[in-house]
Amino acid sequence: QSALTQPRSVSGSPGQSVTISCSGTSSDVGGYNYVSWYQQHPGKVPKVMIYDVSKRPSGVPDRFSGSKSGNTASLTISGLQAEDEADYYCCSYAGRYSFVFGSGTKVTVL
Amino acid sequence: EVYLVESGGGLVQPGGSLRVSCAASGFTFSSQWMTWVRQAPGKGLEWVASIKEDGSEKYYADSVRGRFTISRDNAKDSLFLQMNSLRAEDTAVYYCVRGAAGLDYWGQGTLVTVSS
């Protein structure tokens, strides 16, 4: 159950788009369509932004979108806003009824 | 509205035991998978354990299997995590979370500190 690989940080200016990658293996990300993404502001509780690879819970802006290709999932934030500055974590089902989180990515709005 | 309120965290010595609880409200508890996720200070999220709606299936991270036990009381809308043989590396905020593949509601967390 090794953590999924995410870039340590990504940054962008307001209005730009940023994409966070989440790299796994065929035993987790590549093997199942159960990838979710969580946003966590400093000192706050994580919030689900995407589940089942690309589904968006009600209340989450459509600026957030998810996708997957092979063993890598991605979260794209379009039209970046100041309040999007936070840590983001991916999570995938890893078979044998286990789950694994990514290492986390800090998004900075310049 | 969905509420998840954890309790039972605290300071425990290495090798000791602790039981954390989670009181759920605002949804049909007995119809939902439930999960514990932890976060060590300044670190990322780690899946700990999940339990099926009726408690018949329980799954654990390798790091806690054999030491931690997840359980639930659907009559009392409560989730539990019994933690034995605690180690320094178990120090973390423990979150009670609704769901499994999609973790849609999180409690505020309870801090467990393992130290002598």
Chai-1 contact restraints between the chains, C-beta under 6 A:
chainA,res_idxA,chainB,res_idxB,connection_type,confidence,min_distance_angstrom,max_distance_angstrom,comment,restraint_id
A,Q1,B,D62,contact,1.0,0.0,6.0,A-B,restraint_1
A,Y34,B,A101,contact,1.0,0.0,6.0,A-B,restraint_2
A,S36,B,G102,contact,1.0,0.0,6.0,A-B,restraint_3
A,V45,B,W106,contact,1.0,0.0,6.0,A-B,restraint_4
A,P46,B,W106,contact,1.0,0.0,6.0,A-B,restraint_5
A,V48,B,L103,contact,1.0,0.0,6.0,A-B,restraint_6
A,V48,B,D104,contact,1.0,0.0,6.0,A-B,restraint_7
A,Y51,B,G102,contact,1.0,0.0,6.0,A-B,restraint_8
A,Y89,B,L45,contact,1.0,0.0,6.0,A-B,restraint_9
A,Y93,B,A101,contact,1.0,0.0,6.0,A-B,restraint_10
A,Y97,B,Y59,contact,1.0,0.0,6.0,A-B,restraint_11
A,F99,B,W47,contact,1.0,0.0,6.0,A-B,restraint_12
A,F101,B,L45,contact,1.0,0.0,6.0,A-B,restraint_13
A,S103,B,G44,contact,1.0,0.0,6.0,A-B,restraint_14
A,G104,B,G44,contact,1.0,0.0,6.0,A-B,restraint_15
